[in-house]
Amino acid sequence: MLGIINKKRYDTETAIEIATTDLRDGSNTYYNGRTDSLYRTKKGAFFIASFTQWQGEQDQIEVVEEAAAIKYYEKAYNQIVDFEDAFPGVEVEDA
């Protein structure tokens, strides 16, 4: 999916998929007909791509700040990339 927001290109084909709500168990790819994934562009911008199977709805791209991206990552069903790789420079400390 490709979107241009504020004169910047966000492309799921060239960005790195970091995490997703997609169950990816072979039969439940889209929970309730919808799924979304968090991506990071090569320049370090974060966006969420939302996909739908429902008629009358459209796939969407939403640009998010790093703090919102981290919250999404922490709650996602599937974390595809390790935290340190997804958010370079963000320090994780012991609880």
N, CA, C and O atoms as a CHARMM CRD file, in Angstrom:
* protein
*
  380
    1    1 MET  N      0.85100  -1.16300   0.00000 PROA 1      0.00000
    2    1 MET  CA     0.00000   0.00000   0.00000 PROA 1      0.00000
    3    1 MET  C      0.89900   1.22900   0.00000 PROA 1      0.00000
    4    1 MET  O      1.96400   1.25000   0.61800 PROA 1      0.00000
    5    2 LEU  N      0.45100   2.22000  -0.69200 PROA 2      0.00000
    6    2 LEU  CA     1.21000   3.46100  -0.82100 PROA 2      0.00000
    7    2 LEU  C      0.32600   4.63300  -0.43400 PROA 2      0.00000
    8    2 LEU  O     -0.82600   4.72300  -0.85900 PROA 2      0.00000
    9    3 GLY  N      0.87300   5.52800   0.37400 PROA 3      0.00000
   10    3 GLY  CA     0.16000   6.74800   0.72800 PROA 3      0.00000
   11    3 GLY  C      1.12100   7.92000   0.75300 PROA 3      0.00000
   12    3 GLY  O      2.29300   7.76800   1.09700 PROA 3      0.00000
   13    4 ILE  N      0.62300   9.08500   0.38700 PROA 4      0.00000
   14    4 ILE  CA     1.41700  10.30700   0.47300 PROA 4      0.00000
   15    4 ILE  C      0.71000  11.22900   1.45000 PROA 4      0.00000
   16    4 ILE  O     -0.44400  11.61000   1.25000 PROA 4      0.00000
   17    5 ILE  N      1.42500  11.57900   2.50800 PROA 5      0.00000
   18    5 ILE  CA     0.87100  12.41300   3.57100 PROA 5      0.00000
   19    5 ILE  C      1.85600  13.53800   3.82900 PROA 5      0.00000
   20    5 ILE  O      3.03400  13.29100   4.08800 PROA 5      0.00000
   21    6 ASN  N      1.38000  14.77100   3.75900 PROA 6      0.00000
   22    6 ASN  CA     2.23500  15.94700   3.94900 PROA 6      0.00000
   23    6 ASN  C      3.47800  15.89700   3.05600 PROA 6      0.00000
   24    6 ASN  O      4.59200  16.17600   3.49900 PROA 6      0.00000
   25    7 LYS  N      3.26200  15.54000   1.80500 PROA 7      0.00000
   26    7 LYS  CA     4.31500  15.49000   0.79000 PROA 7      0.00000
   27    7 LYS  C      5.40300  14.45800   1.09200 PROA 7      0.00000
   28    7 LYS  O      6.52900  14.58400   0.61000 PROA 7      0.00000
   29    8 LYS  N      5.06900  13.43500   1.89200 PROA 8      0.00000
   30    8 LYS  CA     6.00700  12.35400   2.18400 PROA 8      0.00000
   31    8 LYS  C      5.36000  11.02700   1.79600 PROA 8      0.00000
   32    8 LYS  O      4.17300  10.80200   2.03100 PROA 8      0.00000
   33    9 ARG  N      6.17000  10.15600   1.19600 PROA 9      0.00000
   34    9 ARG  CA     5.69000   8.86300   0.71600 PROA 9      0.00000
   35    9 ARG  C      5.84000   7.80300   1.80800 PROA 9      0.00000
   36    9 ARG  O      6.90400   7.66300   2.41000 PROA 9      0.00000
   37   10 TYR  N      4.77400   7.07000   2.04900 PROA 10     0.00000
   38   10 TYR  CA     4.76000   5.95000   2.98900 PROA 10     0.00000
   39   10 TYR  C      4.34700   4.71400   2.19700 PROA 10     0.00000
   40   10 TYR  O      3.23600   4.64900   1.67200 PROA 10     0.00000
   41   11 ASP  N      5.24600   3.73400   2.11300 PROA 11     0.00000
   42   11 ASP  CA     5.02900   2.58500   1.24100 PROA 11     0.00000
   43   11 ASP  C      5.30500   1.29500   2.01400 PROA 11     0.00000
   44   11 ASP  O      6.41600   1.08800   2.50400 PROA 11     0.00000
   45   12 THR  N      4.30800   0.44100   2.12000 PROA 12     0.00000
   46   12 THR  CA     4.48500  -0.82000   2.83900 PROA 12     0.00000
   47   12 THR  C      5.44300  -1.76200   2.11600 PROA 12     0.00000
   48   12 THR  O      5.97200  -2.69300   2.72500 PROA 12     0.00000
   49   13 GLU  N      5.67000  -1.53300   0.83900 PROA 13     0.00000
   50   13 GLU  CA     6.57800  -2.39300   0.06900 PROA 13     0.00000
   51   13 GLU  C      8.05000  -2.07500   0.34900 PROA 13     0.00000
   52   13 GLU  O      8.90700  -2.94900   0.21400 PROA 13     0.00000
   53   14 THR  N      8.34500  -0.84100   0.73500 PROA 14     0.00000
   54   14 THR  CA     9.74200  -0.45900   0.95500 PROA 14     0.00000
   55   14 THR  C     10.07700  -0.23300   2.43000 PROA 14     0.00000
   56   14 THR  O     11.25200  -0.19400   2.79300 PROA 14     0.00000
   57   15 ALA  N      9.07000  -0.08500   3.27700 PROA 15     0.00000
   58   15 ALA  CA     9.29200   0.10800   4.71200 PROA 15     0.00000
   59   15 ALA  C      9.47300  -1.25200   5.39400 PROA 15     0.00000
   60   15 ALA  O      9.15900  -2.29300   4.81700 PROA 15     0.00000
   61   16 ILE  N      9.97600  -1.22600   6.61300 PROA 16     0.00000
   62   16 ILE  CA    10.17800  -2.44400   7.40300 PROA 16     0.00000
   63   16 ILE  C      8.94500  -2.66300   8.27000 PROA 16     0.00000
   64   16 ILE  O      8.55500  -1.77900   9.03300 PROA 16     0.00000
   65   17 GLU  N      8.33100  -3.83800   8.15600 PROA 17     0.00000
   66   17 GLU  CA     7.19800  -4.17600   9.02100 PROA 17     0.00000
   67   17 GLU  C      7.75800  -4.56100  10.38500 PROA 17     0.00000
   68   17 GLU  O      8.59300  -5.45900  10.49300 PROA 17     0.00000
   69   18 ILE  N      7.29100  -3.87400  11.42300 PROA 18     0.00000
   70   18 ILE  CA     7.83200  -4.04600  12.76900 PROA 18     0.00000
   71   18 ILE  C      6.94800  -4.94000  13.62600 PROA 18     0.00000
   72   18 ILE  O      7.44300  -5.81700  14.33400 PROA 18     0.00000
   73   19 ALA  N      5.64300  -4.71800  13.56100 PROA 19     0.00000
   74   19 ALA  CA     4.69500  -5.47100  14.38200 PROA 19     0.00000
   75   19 ALA  C      3.33400  -5.43500  13.70500 PROA 19     0.00000
   76   19 ALA  O      3.07100  -4.59300  12.84700 PROA 19     0.00000
   77   20 THR  N      2.46500  -6.37300  14.11000 PROA 20     0.00000
   78   20 THR  CA     1.15200  -6.44800  13.47500 PROA 20     0.00000
   79   20 THR  C      0.10200  -7.03600  14.40900 PROA 20     0.00000
   80   20 THR  O      0.42800  -7.76600  15.34500 PROA 20     0.00000
   81   21 THR  N     -1.14800  -6.71300  14.14800 PROA 21     0.00000
   82   21 THR  CA    -2.26100  -7.35700  14.84800 PROA 21     0.00000
   83   21 THR  C     -2.72500  -8.58000  14.07500 PROA 21     0.00000
   84   21 THR  O     -3.63900  -9.28200  14.50800 PROA 21     0.00000
   85   22 ASP  N     -2.10800  -8.83500  12.94700 PROA 22     0.00000
   86   22 ASP  CA    -2.40000  -9.98000  12.08700 PROA 22     0.00000
   87   22 ASP  C     -2.03200 -11.26200  12.83200 PROA 22     0.00000
   88   22 ASP  O     -0.90000 -11.40300  13.29700 PROA 22     0.00000
   89   23 LEU  N     -2.96600 -12.18700  12.94900 PROA 23     0.00000
   90   23 LEU  CA    -2.70900 -13.41500  13.70000 PROA 23     0.00000
   91   23 LEU  C     -1.78100 -14.37500  12.96000 PROA 23     0.00000
   92   23 LEU  O     -1.03400 -15.11800  13.59700 PROA 23     0.00000
   93   24 ARG  N     -1.81400 -14.37400  11.64800 PROA 24     0.00000
   94   24 ARG  CA    -0.91500 -15.17100  10.80300 PROA 24     0.00000
   95   24 ARG  C     -0.80500 -16.62900  11.23300 PROA 24     0.00000
   96   24 ARG  O      0.29000 -17.18600  11.31100 PROA 24     0.00000
   97   25 ASP  N     -1.93600 -17.22700  11.50500 PROA 25     0.00000
   98   25 ASP  CA    -1.93800 -18.64200  11.87500 PROA 25     0.00000
   99   25 ASP  C     -2.38100 -19.53500  10.72200 PROA 25     0.00000
  100   25 ASP  O     -2.61400 -20.72900  10.90800 PROA 25     0.00000
  101   26 GLY  N     -2.49300 -18.96300   9.55400 PROA 26     0.00000
  102   26 GLY  CA    -2.87600 -19.73000   8.39000 PROA 26     0.00000
  103   26 GLY  C     -4.35400 -19.67800   8.06800 PROA 26     0.00000
  104   26 GLY  O     -4.75000 -19.94800   6.93400 PROA 26     0.00000
  105   27 SER  N     -5.18300 -19.33100   9.05700 PROA 27     0.00000
  106   27 SER  CA    -6.62100 -19.26900   8.78700 PROA 27     0.00000
  107   27 SER  C     -7.26900 -17.98000   9.27000 PROA 27     0.00000
  108   27 SER  O     -8.36800 -17.64600   8.82800 PROA 27     0.00000
  109   28 ASN  N     -6.62700 -17.26300  10.14800 PROA 28     0.00000
  110   28 ASN  CA    -7.21500 -16.05000  10.72000 PROA 28     0.00000
  111   28 ASN  C     -6.35300 -14.83000  10.44200 PROA 28     0.00000
  112   28 ASN  O     -6.06100 -14.04700  11.34600 PROA 28     0.00000
  113   29 THR  N     -5.95300 -14.67300   9.20300 PROA 29     0.00000
  114   29 THR  CA    -5.06600 -13.56900   8.86600 PROA 29     0.00000
  115   29 THR  C     -5.66600 -12.23000   9.25700 PROA 29     0.00000
  116   29 THR  O     -4.98100 -11.38900   9.84000 PROA 29     0.00000
  117   30 TYR  N     -6.93200 -12.02600   8.94300 PROA 30     0.00000
  118   30 TYR  CA    -7.60600 -10.77500   9.27800 PROA 30     0.00000
  119   30 TYR  C     -8.62300 -11.06500  10.37200 PROA 30     0.00000
  120   30 TYR  O     -9.66500 -11.66500  10.10600 PROA 30     0.00000
  121   31 TYR  N     -8.33600 -10.65000  11.59000 PROA 31     0.00000
  122   31 TYR  CA    -9.28400 -10.82300  12.68000 PROA 31     0.00000
  123   31 TYR  C    -10.43900  -9.85700  12.46700 PROA 31     0.00000
  124   31 TYR  O    -10.22600  -8.65200  12.33400 PROA 31     0.00000
  125   32 ASN  N    -11.64900 -10.37300  12.43500 PROA 32     0.00000
  126   32 ASN  CA   -12.84900  -9.54700  12.27500 PROA 32     0.00000
  127   32 ASN  C    -12.83500  -8.74900  10.96400 PROA 32     0.00000
  128   32 ASN  O    -13.45200  -7.68700  10.87400 PROA 32     0.00000
  129   33 GLY  N    -12.13400  -9.26100   9.95800 PROA 33     0.00000
  130   33 GLY  CA   -12.11700  -8.59200   8.66100 PROA 33     0.00000
  131   33 GLY  C    -11.16300  -7.42100   8.55300 PROA 33     0.00000
  132   33 GLY  O    -11.11300  -6.75200   7.52100 PROA 33     0.00000
  133   34 ARG  N    -10.40100  -7.16500   9.61300 PROA 34     0.00000
  134   34 ARG  CA    -9.47300  -6.02800   9.61500 PROA 34     0.00000
  135   34 ARG  C     -8.14300  -6.44600  10.24700 PROA 34     0.00000
  136   34 ARG  O     -8.09000  -7.34200  11.08900 PROA 34     0.00000
  137   35 THR  N     -7.10700  -5.79400   9.83200 PROA 35     0.00000
  138   35 THR  CA    -5.79900  -5.98300  10.46100 PROA 35     0.00000
  139   35 THR  C     -4.97000  -4.72600  10.21900 PROA 35     0.00000
  140   35 THR  O     -5.27600  -3.93800   9.32300 PROA 35     0.00000
  141   36 ASP  N     -3.94300  -4.54400  11.00300 PROA 36     0.00000
  142   36 ASP  CA    -3.04000  -3.42100  10.76400 PROA 36     0.00000
  143   36 ASP  C     -1.63000  -3.80600  11.16700 PROA 36     0.00000
  144   36 ASP  O     -1.41200  -4.74300  11.93400 PROA 36     0.00000
  145   37 SER  N     -0.68800  -3.06300  10.63300 PROA 37     0.00000
  146   37 SER  CA     0.72700  -3.31800  10.89500 PROA 37     0.00000
  147   37 SER  C      1.46300  -2.00200  11.08200 PROA 37     0.00000
  148   37 SER  O      1.12600  -0.98400  10.47800 PROA 37     0.00000
  149   38 LEU  N      2.46900  -2.05200  11.92800 PROA 38     0.00000
  150   38 LEU  CA     3.34100  -0.91100  12.17900 PROA 38     0.00000
  151   38 LEU  C      4.57600  -1.04400  11.29700 PROA 38     0.00000
  152   38 LEU  O      5.18100  -2.11300  11.21000 PROA 38     0.00000
  153   39 TYR  N      4.93800   0.05200  10.64900 PROA 39     0.00000
  154   39 TYR  CA     6.09500   0.08100   9.75700 PROA 39     0.00000
  155   39 TYR  C      7.02700   1.22300  10.14200 PROA 39     0.00000
  156   39 TYR  O      6.61600   2.21200  10.74800 PROA 39     0.00000
  157   40 ARG  N      8.32300   1.05200   9.76300 PROA 40     0.00000
  158   40 ARG  CA     9.30100   2.13000   9.87800 PROA 40     0.00000
  159   40 ARG  C      9.92500   2.32300   8.50200 PROA 40     0.00000
  160   40 ARG  O     10.36100   1.36600   7.86400 PROA 40     0.00000
  161   41 THR  N      9.96100   3.57800   8.05400 PROA 41     0.00000
  162   41 THR  CA    10.56600   3.87100   6.75600 PROA 41     0.00000
  163   41 THR  C     12.08900   3.84100   6.87200 PROA 41     0.00000
  164   41 THR  O     12.63600   3.80900   7.97500 PROA 41     0.00000
  165   42 LYS  N     12.75300   3.85200   5.74400 PROA 42     0.00000
  166   42 LYS  CA    14.21800   3.87100   5.72800 PROA 42     0.00000
  167   42 LYS  C     14.77000   5.11400   6.41900 PROA 42     0.00000
  168   42 LYS  O     15.89300   5.10100   6.92200 PROA 42     0.00000
  169   43 LYS  N     13.97600   6.19400   6.44100 PROA 43     0.00000
  170   43 LYS  CA    14.40600   7.43600   7.09500 PROA 43     0.00000
  171   43 LYS  C     13.99300   7.49700   8.56100 PROA 43     0.00000
  172   43 LYS  O     14.26200   8.49300   9.23100 PROA 43     0.00000
  173   44 GLY  N     13.33900   6.44100   9.07600 PROA 44     0.00000
  174   44 GLY  CA    13.01000   6.37100  10.49300 PROA 44     0.00000
  175   44 GLY  C     11.63400   6.85600  10.88400 PROA 44     0.00000
  176   44 GLY  O     11.34600   6.95300  12.07700 PROA 44     0.00000
  177   45 ALA  N     10.77200   7.16500   9.93400 PROA 45     0.00000
  178   45 ALA  CA     9.39800   7.57800  10.24900 PROA 45     0.00000
  179   45 ALA  C      8.54100   6.33500  10.47900 PROA 45     0.00000
  180   45 ALA  O      8.75600   5.29400   9.85800 PROA 45     0.00000
  181   46 PHE  N      7.56800   6.46100  11.38000 PROA 46     0.00000
  182   46 PHE  CA     6.68100   5.34200  11.69800 PROA 46     0.00000
  183   46 PHE  C      5.29200   5.59200  11.12600 PROA 46     0.00000
  184   46 PHE  O      4.81000   6.72400  11.09200 PROA 46     0.00000
  185   47 PHE  N      4.65700   4.50300  10.67500 PROA 47     0.00000
  186   47 PHE  CA     3.26900   4.60000  10.24100 PROA 47     0.00000
  187   47 PHE  C      2.56300   3.27200  10.45500 PROA 47     0.00000
  188   47 PHE  O      3.18500   2.21100  10.49400 PROA 47     0.00000
  189   48 ILE  N      1.24200   3.36400  10.59400 PROA 48     0.00000
  190   48 ILE  CA     0.40000   2.18100  10.73400 PROA 48     0.00000
  191   48 ILE  C     -0.43100   2.05800   9.47000 PROA 48     0.00000
  192   48 ILE  O     -1.13200   2.99000   9.07500 PROA 48     0.00000
  193   49 ALA  N     -0.34200   0.89800   8.84500 PROA 49     0.00000
  194   49 ALA  CA    -1.15600   0.60200   7.66900 PROA 49     0.00000
  195   49 ALA  C     -2.30700  -0.28800   8.12600 PROA 49     0.00000
  196   49 ALA  O     -2.08400  -1.36500   8.67800 PROA 49     0.00000
  197   50 SER  N     -3.52700   0.16300   7.89500 PROA 50     0.00000
  198   50 SER  CA    -4.72600  -0.58300   8.27900 PROA 50     0.00000
  199   50 SER  C     -5.37500  -1.15600   7.03100 PROA 50     0.00000
  200   50 SER  O     -5.61800  -0.44500   6.05600 PROA 50     0.00000
  201   51 PHE  N     -5.65000  -2.44800   7.07800 PROA 51     0.00000
  202   51 PHE  CA    -6.22600  -3.15400   5.94000 PROA 51     0.00000
  203   51 PHE  C     -7.59800  -3.70200   6.31900 PROA 51     0.00000
  204   51 PHE  O     -7.80800  -4.12300   7.45600 PROA 51     0.00000
  205   52 THR  N     -8.52300  -3.69700   5.37900 PROA 52     0.00000
  206   52 THR  CA    -9.86800  -4.19500   5.62900 PROA 52     0.00000
  207   52 THR  C    -10.33900  -5.08200   4.48900 PROA 52     0.00000
  208   52 THR  O     -9.93100  -4.91500   3.34000 PROA 52     0.00000
  209   53 GLN  N    -11.19500  -6.01600   4.82400 PROA 53     0.00000
  210   53 GLN  CA   -11.83600  -6.85400   3.81700 PROA 53     0.00000
  211   53 GLN  C    -13.29200  -6.44000   3.61800 PROA 53     0.00000
  212   53 GLN  O    -14.00600  -7.04200   2.81600 PROA 53     0.00000
  213   54 TRP  N    -13.73500  -5.40800   4.34900 PROA 54     0.00000
  214   54 TRP  CA   -15.14400  -5.03400   4.32700 PROA 54     0.00000
  215   54 TRP  C    -15.45600  -4.08500   3.18200 PROA 54     0.00000
  216   54 TRP  O    -14.73600  -3.11800   2.93100 PROA 54     0.00000
  217   55 GLN  N    -16.54300  -4.38800   2.50100 PROA 55     0.00000
  218   55 GLN  CA   -17.02200  -3.53400   1.42100 PROA 55     0.00000
  219   55 GLN  C    -17.42000  -2.18600   2.01200 PROA 55     0.00000
  220   55 GLN  O    -18.04400  -2.13300   3.07200 PROA 55     0.00000
  221   56 GLY  N    -17.06900  -1.11400   1.34400 PROA 56     0.00000
  222   56 GLY  CA   -17.39600   0.22100   1.82400 PROA 56     0.00000
  223   56 GLY  C    -16.32000   0.83400   2.70600 PROA 56     0.00000
  224   56 GLY  O    -16.38900   2.02300   3.01600 PROA 56     0.00000
  225   57 GLU  N    -15.33000   0.05200   3.11700 PROA 57     0.00000
  226   57 GLU  CA   -14.20600   0.56500   3.89300 PROA 57     0.00000
  227   57 GLU  C    -12.96800   0.58800   3.00600 PROA 57     0.00000
  228   57 GLU  O    -12.87500  -0.16200   2.03400 PROA 57     0.00000
  229   58 GLN  N    -12.02400   1.45200   3.34800 PROA 58     0.00000
  230   58 GLN  CA   -10.79200   1.55900   2.57000 PROA 58     0.00000
  231   58 GLN  C     -9.58200   1.30200   3.45400 PROA 58     0.00000
  232   58 GLN  O     -9.58600   1.62000   4.64300 PROA 58     0.00000
  233   59 ASP  N     -8.55000   0.72500   2.86100 PROA 59     0.00000
  234   59 ASP  CA    -7.27200   0.60500   3.55100 PROA 59     0.00000
  235   59 ASP  C     -6.74800   2.01400   3.81700 PROA 59     0.00000
  236   59 ASP  O     -7.00000   2.93300   3.03700 PROA 59     0.00000
  237   60 GLN  N     -6.01500   2.18200   4.92700 PROA 60     0.00000
  238   60 GLN  CA    -5.55400   3.52100   5.31000 PROA 60     0.00000
  239   60 GLN  C     -4.12600   3.48000   5.84400 PROA 60     0.00000
  240   60 GLN  O     -3.65000   2.44900   6.32100 PROA 60     0.00000
  241   61 ILE  N     -3.46600   4.60800   5.75300 PROA 61     0.00000
  242   61 ILE  CA    -2.15200   4.79900   6.36900 PROA 61     0.00000
  243   61 ILE  C     -2.25500   5.96400   7.33800 PROA 61     0.00000
  244   61 ILE  O     -2.79200   7.02100   7.00800 PROA 61     0.00000
  245   62 GLU  N     -1.72700   5.75200   8.55000 PROA 62     0.00000
  246   62 GLU  CA    -1.70500   6.79900   9.58000 PROA 62     0.00000
  247   62 GLU  C     -0.26300   6.97100  10.05500 PROA 62     0.00000
  248   62 GLU  O      0.37000   6.00800  10.48900 PROA 62     0.00000
  249   63 VAL  N      0.24200   8.16900   9.97400 PROA 63     0.00000
  250   63 VAL  CA     1.58800   8.47200  10.46200 PROA 63     0.00000
  251   63 VAL  C      1.51900   8.61000  11.98100 PROA 63     0.00000
  252   63 VAL  O      0.60900   9.25200  12.50600 PROA 63     0.00000
  253   64 VAL  N      2.48300   8.00500  12.69200 PROA 64     0.00000
  254   64 VAL  CA     2.50200   8.07700  14.15300 PROA 64     0.00000
  255   64 VAL  C      3.89100   8.47300  14.63300 PROA 64     0.00000
  256   64 VAL  O      4.89500   8.21300  13.96900 PROA 64     0.00000
  257   65 GLU  N      3.92800   9.10300  15.79200 PROA 65     0.00000
  258   65 GLU  CA     5.19400   9.46500  16.43300 PROA 65     0.00000
  259   65 GLU  C      5.79200   8.22300  17.10400 PROA 65     0.00000
  260   65 GLU  O      5.11000   7.21200  17.27200 PROA 65     0.00000
  261   66 GLU  N      7.05400   8.30900  17.47800 PROA 66     0.00000
  262   66 GLU  CA     7.74500   7.16800  18.06800 PROA 66     0.00000
  263   66 GLU  C      7.05100   6.64200  19.32500 PROA 66     0.00000
  264   66 GLU  O      6.95600   5.42700  19.50100 PROA 66     0.00000
  265   67 ALA  N      6.56700   7.51500  20.19800 PROA 67     0.00000
  266   67 ALA  CA     5.90800   7.07300  21.43200 PROA 67     0.00000
  267   67 ALA  C      4.67100   6.23200  21.12400 PROA 67     0.00000
  268   67 ALA  O      4.44500   5.20900  21.77000 PROA 67     0.00000
  269   68 ALA  N      3.87700   6.64800  20.15400 PROA 68     0.00000
  270   68 ALA  CA     2.68800   5.88100  19.75400 PROA 68     0.00000
  271   68 ALA  C      3.10100   4.56800  19.09300 PROA 68     0.00000
  272   68 ALA  O      2.43400   3.54800  19.26700 PROA 68     0.00000
  273   69 ALA  N      4.18600   4.58900  18.34200 PROA 69     0.00000
  274   69 ALA  CA     4.68300   3.36800  17.70200 PROA 69     0.00000
  275   69 ALA  C      5.12300   2.35300  18.76000 PROA 69     0.00000
  276   69 ALA  O      4.88300   1.15500  18.60800 PROA 69     0.00000
  277   70 ILE  N      5.75400   2.82100  19.81300 PROA 70     0.00000
  278   70 ILE  CA     6.18400   1.92800  20.89300 PROA 70     0.00000
  279   70 ILE  C      4.97200   1.31500  21.58300 PROA 70     0.00000
  280   70 ILE  O      4.97300   0.11800  21.86800 PROA 70     0.00000
  281   71 LYS  N      3.95200   2.09900  21.85400 PROA 71     0.00000
  282   71 LYS  CA     2.72900   1.56200  22.47900 PROA 71     0.00000
  283   71 LYS  C      2.09000   0.50400  21.59100 PROA 71     0.00000
  284   71 LYS  O      1.66400  -0.54500  22.07300 PROA 71     0.00000
  285   72 TYR  N      2.02400   0.78100  20.29700 PROA 72     0.00000
  286   72 TYR  CA     1.47000  -0.19700  19.35500 PROA 72     0.00000
  287   72 TYR  C      2.29000  -1.48800  19.41800 PROA 72     0.00000
  288   72 TYR  O      1.73000  -2.58000  19.51700 PROA 72     0.00000
  289   73 TYR  N      3.59200  -1.36000  19.36200 PROA 73     0.00000
  290   73 TYR  CA     4.50100  -2.50500  19.37400 PROA 73     0.00000
  291   73 TYR  C      4.27000  -3.36600  20.61700 PROA 73     0.00000
  292   73 TYR  O      4.19900  -4.59100  20.52800 PROA 73     0.00000
  293   74 GLU  N      4.15400  -2.72100  21.76100 PROA 74     0.00000
  294   74 GLU  CA     3.99900  -3.45300  23.02100 PROA 74     0.00000
  295   74 GLU  C      2.68900  -4.23000  23.08200 PROA 74     0.00000
  296   74 GLU  O      2.61300  -5.24400  23.77600 PROA 74     0.00000
  297   75 LYS  N      1.65400  -3.77700  22.37100 PROA 75     0.00000
  298   75 LYS  CA     0.34200  -4.43100  22.41300 PROA 75     0.00000
  299   75 LYS  C      0.07800  -5.35300  21.22300 PROA 75     0.00000
  300   75 LYS  O     -0.92100  -6.07200  21.22000 PROA 75     0.00000
  301   76 ALA  N      0.93800  -5.34900  20.22900 PROA 76     0.00000
  302   76 ALA  CA     0.70600  -6.10500  18.99400 PROA 76     0.00000
  303   76 ALA  C      0.73900  -7.61500  19.24700 PROA 76     0.00000
  304   76 ALA  O      1.47100  -8.09300  20.11400 PROA 76     0.00000
  305   77 TYR  N     -0.05600  -8.35300  18.48300 PROA 77     0.00000
  306   77 TYR  CA    -0.05700  -9.81700  18.56500 PROA 77     0.00000
  307   77 TYR  C      1.29100 -10.38500  18.14300 PROA 77     0.00000
  308   77 TYR  O      1.80600 -11.31300  18.76700 PROA 77     0.00000
  309   78 ASN  N      1.84900  -9.83000  17.09600 PROA 78     0.00000
  310   78 ASN  CA     3.11200 -10.32100  16.54400 PROA 78     0.00000
  311   78 ASN  C      4.12900  -9.19500  16.47400 PROA 78     0.00000
  312   78 ASN  O      3.92400  -8.19500  15.78600 PROA 78     0.00000
  313   79 GLN  N      5.21200  -9.37000  17.18700 PROA 79     0.00000
  314   79 GLN  CA     6.32200  -8.42700  17.10500 PROA 79     0.00000
  315   79 GLN  C      7.35400  -9.05300  16.17700 PROA 79     0.00000
  316   79 GLN  O      8.05900  -9.98800  16.55700 PROA 79     0.00000
  317   80 ILE  N      7.43700  -8.54100  14.98200 PROA 80     0.00000
  318   80 ILE  CA     8.21900  -9.14600  13.91200 PROA 80     0.00000
  319   80 ILE  C      9.71000  -8.85300  14.06300 PROA 80     0.00000
  320   80 ILE  O     10.54800  -9.68700  13.72000 PROA 80     0.00000
  321   81 VAL  N     10.03300  -7.69100  14.56800 PROA 81     0.00000
  322   81 VAL  CA    11.41900  -7.24100  14.73500 PROA 81     0.00000
  323   81 VAL  C     11.66700  -7.04100  16.22800 PROA 81     0.00000
  324   81 VAL  O     10.77900  -6.57200  16.94000 PROA 81     0.00000
  325   82 ASP  N     12.84900  -7.38800  16.70700 PROA 82     0.00000
  326   82 ASP  CA    13.19300  -7.14100  18.11000 PROA 82     0.00000
  327   82 ASP  C     13.08600  -5.65200  18.42300 PROA 82     0.00000
  328   82 ASP  O     13.32000  -4.80800  17.55800 PROA 82     0.00000
  329   83 PHE  N     12.72900  -5.33700  19.67100 PROA 83     0.00000
  330   83 PHE  CA    12.52600  -3.95000  20.08900 PROA 83     0.00000
  331   83 PHE  C     13.73700  -3.08800  19.76600 PROA 83     0.00000
  332   83 PHE  O     13.59400  -1.98900  19.22900 PROA 83     0.00000
  333   84 GLU  N     14.91700  -3.57700  20.08900 PROA 84     0.00000
  334   84 GLU  CA    16.14000  -2.79700  19.89000 PROA 84     0.00000
  335   84 GLU  C     16.37000  -2.46600  18.41600 PROA 84     0.00000
  336   84 GLU  O     16.90900  -1.40800  18.09000 PROA 84     0.00000
  337   85 ASP  N     15.96100  -3.36700  17.53200 PROA 85     0.00000
  338   85 ASP  CA    16.10100  -3.11900  16.09400 PROA 85     0.00000
  339   85 ASP  C     14.98800  -2.21300  15.57800 PROA 85     0.00000
  340   85 ASP  O     15.19700  -1.41100  14.66800 PROA 85     0.00000
  341   86 ALA  N     13.80900  -2.34900  16.16700 PROA 86     0.00000
  342   86 ALA  CA    12.66800  -1.53200  15.74300 PROA 86     0.00000
  343   86 ALA  C     12.82500  -0.08000  16.17000 PROA 86     0.00000
  344   86 ALA  O     12.41900   0.83400  15.45200 PROA 86     0.00000
  345   87 PHE  N     13.41600   0.12600  17.34600 PROA 87     0.00000
  346   87 PHE  CA    13.53400   1.47100  17.91700 PROA 87     0.00000
  347   87 PHE  C     14.98200   1.73600  18.34600 PROA 87     0.00000
  348   87 PHE  O     15.26900   1.82700  19.53900 PROA 87     0.00000
  349   88 PRO  N     15.88100   1.85700  17.38400 PROA 88     0.00000
  350   88 PRO  CA    17.28600   2.09300  17.73700 PROA 88     0.00000
  351   88 PRO  C     17.43900   3.39200  18.52800 PROA 88     0.00000
  352   88 PRO  O     16.85200   4.42000  18.18900 PROA 88     0.00000
  353   89 GLY  N     18.22300   3.31700  19.56400 PROA 89     0.00000
  354   89 GLY  CA    18.45200   4.50500  20.37900 PROA 89     0.00000
  355   89 GLY  C     17.51200   4.63500  21.56400 PROA 89     0.00000
  356   89 GLY  O     17.73500   5.47400  22.43700 PROA 89     0.00000
  357   90 VAL  N     16.45500   3.81300  21.61200 PROA 90     0.00000
  358   90 VAL  CA    15.53700   3.84300  22.75200 PROA 90     0.00000
  359   90 VAL  C     16.04900   2.83300  23.77200 PROA 90     0.00000
  360   90 VAL  O     16.17900   1.64500  23.47700 PROA 90     0.00000
  361   91 GLU  N     16.33200   3.31500  24.95800 PROA 91     0.00000
  362   91 GLU  CA    16.89600   2.46900  26.00200 PROA 91     0.00000
  363   91 GLU  C     15.79700   1.71000  26.73400 PROA 91     0.00000
  364   91 GLU  O     14.78600   2.28900  27.12900 PROA 91     0.00000
  365   92 VAL  N     16.00700   0.41500  26.90800 PROA 92     0.00000
  366   92 VAL  CA    15.09400  -0.42800  27.67500 PROA 92     0.00000
  367   92 VAL  C     15.77600  -0.71800  28.99900 PROA 92     0.00000
  368   92 VAL  O     16.93900  -1.12000  29.03200 PROA 92     0.00000
  369   93 GLU  N     15.04900  -0.51400  30.09200 PROA 93     0.00000
  370   93 GLU  CA    15.63800  -0.75600  31.40300 PROA 93     0.00000
  371   93 GLU  C     14.88100  -1.85600  32.12400 PROA 93     0.00000
  372   93 GLU  O     13.72000  -2.12300  31.81400 PROA 93     0.00000
  373   94 ASP  N     15.52300  -2.48400  33.07100 PROA 94     0.00000
  374   94 ASP  CA    14.88900  -3.52800  33.86800 PROA 94     0.00000
  375   94 ASP  C     13.81100  -2.92000  34.75100 PROA 94     0.00000
  376   94 ASP  O     13.92800  -1.78400  35.20900 PROA 94     0.00000
  377   95 ALA  N     12.76600  -3.69400  34.98000 PROA 95     0.00000
  378   95 ALA  CA    11.65000  -3.23500  35.82700 PROA 95     0.00000
  379   95 ALA  C     12.01500  -3.35200  37.28700 PROA 95     0.00000
  380   95 ALA  O     11.20800  -3.01500  38.15300 PROA 95     0.00000
